[in-house]
Amino acid sequence: MKIIIPMAGMGKRMRPHTLTVPKPLIPVAGKPIVQRLVEDIAATISEPIEEIAFVVGRFGKQVEDGLIAIAESQGARGKICYQDEPLGTAHAILCAGDTISGNIIIAFADTLFKTDFKIDQEKDGVIWVNKVDAWQNFGVVELDGEGHITNFVEKPQEFVSDLAIIGVYYIKDGDTLRKEMQYLIDNDIRDKGEYQLTNALESMRTKGAKFVPGTVDEWLDCGNKDATVYTNQRVLELKKGKETLVAADVQLHNAHIIEPCFIGSNVRIENAVVGPHVSLGSNSVVKNSIITNSILQESVTVANKVIDNSMVGSFARLEGKADDLSLSDYSTAC
């Protein structure tokens, strides 16, 4: 099995955090979003992962080394591929080159999910879906009476289905998918100005491929600050008791942690309450403060603050009054 993870987008809705780090590397409950995504996928398959191809922008060697390490943590070979122009989902996947062969999983790196679903690898394809209210904002699928997908529609203007594609796909025949996506490029076939994966899948379907939906128990978005803070909350709840979330060397002085929280190594908390639903990165200091339902990255200093529903980047310093924040790396707030 091979996995392709397109993640070259600019992450504009997550600024200022994505000015210094790609959105899929923002931590949720102590691990980068993309690492949690890979772990979620690994839990749905029964065979080893051979290779993970990350389709990125020009993020730099440190980011690329981190992605390779994520692949290696699953016993897989890591591969870095580049998408220099945002020309759509099919174009992004094609940038993975010869990784698109045999059994593949495609997963876009701005979503997490909870499921007990296991892939039936004998199916031609499995498309993960979730029932939504705002179907106009998503690609959706239609089903027949036997549960097969009969149509893919990108952001329909009129109701056809409320089963939204969440951005995770299993394809048994990656070679055929690659040919169908290349056909879109070669013939400049676009939908809403871009080369769409769903158009390639629809072509495969009309030629006989039978795709079925895969369902999730919970779909967690990481598209903007508030959604990511909520996702952090849910992941902390789901991982409580399953992962070590509080480092053994955390220093508490007249302080209290209300679980579930992720607290990184070498953190000092004095005269403060942290939690519930807080992720606090390594080497941070919190004094005379209350922090709830927030993500604070590494080496953050917080003093005399009440913080809720916030994201704070690495090396930021905060001091003063209560806030609902979205503060970038190296910032100072007083």
C-alpha positions in Angstrom: 0.0 0.0 0.0 1.2 3.5 -0.8 -0.2 6.8 0.5 -0.2 10.2 -1.3 -0.7 13.3 0.8 -1.2 16.5 -1.2 -0.3 19.5 1.2 1.1 22.2 -1.0 -1.6 24.8 -0.3 -0.7 28.2 1.3 -3.1 27.7 4.2 -4.4 31.3 4.0 -7.3 30.7 6.3 -4.9 29.7 9.0 -2.7 32.8 8.9 -0.7 34.0 10.7 0.2 30.5 11.8 1.0 29.3 8.3 3.4 32.2 7.7 6.1 30.2 9.4 5.0 26.5 9.2 2.7 24.7 6.7 -0.8 24.1 8.0 -0.4 20.2 8.1 2.5 20.6 10.5 0.6 22.6 13.0 0.3 20.4 16.2 -2.9 19.0 17.4 -2.7 17.3 20.8 1.1 17.3 20.5 1.5 15.9 17.0 1.4 17.6 13.6 -1.9 17.3 11.8 -0.3 15.3 9.0 1.2 12.8 11.4 -2.2 12.1 13.1 -3.7 11.7 9.6 -1.1 9.1 8.7 -1.8 7.3 11.9 -5.5 7.4 11.3 -5.1 5.9 7.9 -2.7 3.2 9.1 -5.4 2.0 11.5 -7.8 1.3 8.5 -5.5 -1.0 6.6 -4.3 -4.5 7.2 -1.0 -4.5 5.2 2.2 -2.5 5.6 2.6 0.9 4.2 5.3 0.8 1.5 5.7 4.5 0.7 4.2 7.9 1.7 4.6 10.6 -0.9 4.1 14.2 0.4 3.2 16.7 -2.3 4.4 20.0 -1.0 5.4 23.5 -1.9 8.9 24.8 -1.3 8.8 24.5 2.4 12.5 23.9 3.1 14.7 21.0 4.3 13.6 21.1 7.9 10.0 20.6 7.0 10.9 17.9 4.5 13.0 16.0 7.0 10.1 16.1 9.4 7.8 14.6 6.8 10.3 11.8 6.0 10.5 11.1 9.7 6.7 10.7 9.9 6.8 8.2 7.1 9.6 6.3 8.7 7.6 6.1 12.0 5.1 3.9 10.1 7.9 1.7 8.6 7.4 3.4 5.3 9.7 5.1 2.8 9.1 8.8 2.6 9.1 10.7 -0.7 9.0 14.5 -1.2 7.2 15.8 -4.4 6.6 19.4 -5.4 3.6 21.2 -6.7 4.6 24.7 -7.8 1.3 25.8 -9.1 -2.2 25.3 -7.5 -4.0 23.8 -10.5 -6.4 21.5 -8.6 -6.6 18.2 -6.9 -5.8 16.0 -9.9 -2.8 18.1 -10.7 -1.6 17.9 -7.1 -1.8 14.1 -7.0 -0.1 13.7 -10.4 2.9 15.4 -8.9 3.5 12.2 -6.9 4.6 10.6 -10.1 5.3 6.8 -10.0 3.9 6.5 -6.5 0.5 6.4 -8.3 0.5 2.7 -9.0 -1.1 -0.4 -7.6 -3.1 0.0 -4.4 -3.0 3.6 -3.1 -4.6 5.9 -0.6 -5.0 9.6 -1.2 -5.5 11.8 1.8 -5.7 15.6 1.8 -3.9 16.9 4.9 -6.4 19.3 6.4 -8.8 16.8 7.9 -8.8 14.1 10.6 -11.3 11.5 11.2 -12.5 8.8 13.7 -13.7 5.5 12.4 -13.7 1.8 13.0 -14.0 1.3 9.3 -11.5 -1.2 7.7 -10.8 -0.9 3.9 -12.0 -3.8 1.8 -9.0 -3.8 -0.6 -10.8 -5.9 -3.1 -13.1 -3.0 -3.9 -12.2 -0.9 -7.0 -12.3 2.1 -4.8 -13.5 3.5 -1.4 -14.4 7.1 -1.0 -14.7 8.4 2.6 -17.9 10.5 3.1 -19.7 12.2 5.9 -23.3 13.6 6.0 -23.3 17.4 6.1 -25.8 20.2 6.2 -23.9 22.7 4.0 -23.6 20.3 1.0 -23.1 23.3 -1.4 -19.5 23.7 0.0 -18.3 20.2 -0.7 -17.8 17.6 -3.4 -20.6 15.1 -2.9 -21.5 11.6 -4.1 -24.8 10.0 -5.1 -25.5 6.3 -4.4 -27.7 3.7 -6.0 -29.8 1.1 -4.1 -26.9 -1.3 -3.8 -24.6 1.3 -2.1 -22.4 2.0 -5.1 -21.4 5.5 -6.0 -23.3 6.7 -9.2 -22.1 10.3 -9.5 -19.5 12.7 -8.2 -20.5 16.4 -8.1 -18.2 19.3 -7.1 -20.0 21.9 -4.9 -23.5 21.4 -6.4 -25.7 24.5 -6.7 -28.8 22.4 -6.4 -29.3 19.5 -4.0 -28.2 16.1 -5.3 -26.7 14.6 -2.1 -25.6 15.5 1.4 -22.8 12.9 1.5 -19.6 15.1 1.4 -16.3 13.7 0.3 -13.9 14.2 3.2 -10.7 14.0 1.2 -9.6 10.4 1.8 -9.7 7.8 -1.0 -8.7 4.2 -1.6 -8.0 3.3 -5.2 -7.2 -0.3 -6.1 -5.8 0.5 -9.6 -3.6 3.6 -9.2 -2.2 3.2 -12.7 -5.6 3.7 -14.3 -6.3 6.7 -12.1 -3.0 8.2 -13.1 -3.9 7.8 -16.8 -7.3 9.4 -16.3 -5.8 12.4 -14.4 -3.2 12.8 -17.1 -6.0 12.8 -19.7 -7.5 15.8 -17.9 -4.3 17.7 -18.1 -3.5 16.8 -21.7 -6.9 17.9 -22.9 -7.3 20.8 -20.5 -10.5 19.5 -19.0 -11.2 21.7 -16.0 -14.1 22.0 -13.5 -14.4 25.4 -11.8 -11.1 26.4 -13.3 -9.1 23.4 -12.0 -8.2 19.8 -12.8 -10.4 17.8 -10.4 -9.8 14.3 -9.0 -13.5 13.7 -9.0 -13.6 14.1 -12.8 -11.0 11.3 -13.2 -12.9 9.1 -10.8 -16.2 9.7 -12.7 -14.4 8.7 -15.9 -13.2 5.5 -14.2 -16.8 4.8 -12.9 -18.4 5.2 -16.4 -15.8 2.7 -17.7 -16.9 0.1 -15.1 -15.1 0.8 -11.9 -17.4 0.3 -8.9 -16.7 2.7 -6.0 -18.3 2.5 -2.6 -18.5 5.0 0.3 -16.5 4.6 3.5 -18.1 6.1 6.5 -16.5 7.9 9.5 -17.9 8.3 13.0 -16.5 11.8 13.2 -14.9 14.2 10.7 -12.6 16.8 12.2 -11.7 19.9 10.1 -8.4 21.8 10.5 -9.3 24.6 8.0 -9.3 27.6 10.3 -8.4 28.6 13.8 -11.7 27.8 15.5 -12.0 24.5 13.7 -8.5 23.5 14.6 -9.0 24.4 18.3 -12.1 22.2 18.3 -10.3 19.4 16.6 -7.6 19.6 19.3 -10.3 19.3 21.9 -11.8 16.2 20.3 -8.4 14.5 19.7 -7.4 15.1 23.3 -10.7 13.4 24.4 -10.1 10.5 22.0 -6.5 9.9 22.9 -6.9 10.2 26.7 -5.7 7.0 28.2 -4.3 5.8 24.9 -1.3 8.1 24.5 1.1 9.7 27.1 -0.1 13.3 26.9 1.7 14.9 29.8 5.5 14.7 29.9 7.1 13.2 33.0 9.3 16.3 33.5 6.5 18.9 33.7 7.2 21.2 36.7 4.1 22.2 38.7 4.4 24.9 41.4 1.0 25.7 43.1 -0.5 24.8 39.7 -3.2 22.3 38.4 -3.7 20.6 35.1 -7.3 19.7 34.3 -7.3 16.8 31.8 -7.4 16.0 29.0 -4.3 18.1 28.1 -1.1 17.7 26.1 1.8 19.2 28.0 5.2 18.9 26.3 8.6 18.3 28.0 10.4 20.9 30.1 7.3 23.0 30.7 7.0 25.0 33.9 3.6 26.0 35.3 3.4 28.3 38.4 0.3 29.6 40.2 -1.8 28.6 37.2 -4.6 26.4 35.9 -4.1 24.7 32.6 -7.0 22.8 30.9 -9.2 21.2 30.0 -8.4 20.8 26.3 -5.1 22.6 26.2 -2.1 21.6 24.1 1.1 23.3 25.5 4.3 22.8 23.6 7.7 21.9 25.1 9.9 24.5 26.8 7.0 26.8 27.7 6.4 28.8 30.8 3.0 29.7 32.3 2.7 31.9 35.4 -0.3 33.4 37.2 -2.7 32.4 34.4 -5.7 30.3 33.4 -5.7 28.6 30.0 -8.5 26.6 28.6 -9.4 25.1 25.2 -6.3 26.3 23.3 -3.2 25.3 21.4 0.1 26.9 22.4 3.1 25.8 20.5 6.7 25.4 21.7 8.7 27.9 23.9 5.7 30.1 24.7 5.7 32.4 27.7 2.4 33.3 29.4 2.0 35.5 32.4 -1.0 37.1 34.1 -3.4 36.0 31.3 -6.8 34.3 31.0 -6.8 32.5 27.6 -9.6 30.5 26.0 -10.3 29.3 22.4 -6.9 30.4 21.2 -3.9 29.4 19.0 -0.5 30.8 19.9 2.6 30.2 17.8 6.1 29.2 19.0 8.3 31.6 21.0 5.4 34.0 21.5 5.1 36.0 24.8 1.8 37.0 26.3 1.1 39.1 29.3 -2.0 41.1 30.4 -5.8 40.6 30.1 -8.2 37.9 28.9 -8.3 37.2 25.1 -9.6 35.0 22.3 -6.4 34.9 20.3 -4.8 33.7 17.1 -1.2 34.8 17.5 1.7 33.8 15.3 5.2 32.6 16.1 7.6 35.1 17.9 4.7 37.5 18.7 4.5 39.6 21.9 1.0 40.5 23.3 0.6 42.7 26.4 
